[in-house]
Amino acid sequence: MRDLADRNAELAGKLTEARAELAAERAAGAALRQVIAELSLELHQAREELAATGNVTRLPARPRTGGV
């Protein structure tokens, strides 16, 4: 009977650890989803800005002179 009680206590501890790990993973997943959403929005805005300025002819860059 003592073995069962020890095993029960061991499994209860492991369950507590697993629940804590699951909560941490869920929090990390939520944070990653938030970052993805924000980056997606920024990418969409950058594409819109690029499309708006895409009709402008860009001048070639001046060659840099070696100096300083």
N, C-alpha and C positions, 0 to 999 in steps of 0.2 A: 504494500500500500504506500509505503514511503517513496518507492521508486516512481509511482504514478504521480504523487504530489510534486516530486522534484521535476519530473518531465513536464508536468502542467506549468510549473513556474518558469521553466526554461522556454517553453513554447509561448507563454504569455509575454515574456521579455522580447522574444524574437518578433512577435506580432506587433508589439509597441514600436520596435525599431522599423519594421516594414511600413507601418502606418506613417511614421515620421518621414521616411524616405519617399513614400508616395506623395505626401503633402509637399515636400520640397520639389519633387519632380513636377507636380501640378503647378506650383508657383513658377518654376522655371519655364514651363510650357506657356503659361499665361504671359510671362514677360516677353518670351520670344514672339508670340503672336502679336503682342502690342508693337514690338520693334518692326516686325514685318509689315504691319498695317501702316505705320508711320513712314517707313521707307518706300512702300508702294505709293503712298500719297505724294511723297517728295519726288519720286521718279515720274509720276504722272504730271506733276506741275512742271518739272524740268522739260519733259517732252513737249508740253504745251508752249512753254517759253521758247524752246528751240524751233518749234513749228512757226511761231509768230515772227521770229527773227530770221527764219530760214530764207526769206525772200530778199534779204539784204546781201548784196555782193560784198564779200570780204576781200580786203586788200591783202596782198602778200606781206608777210612780215619783213621788216628791213633786216638785211644781214648785219649781224653784230660784228663790230670791229674789235680786234684784240687790243686791249689797252691795259687798264689797271690791273 
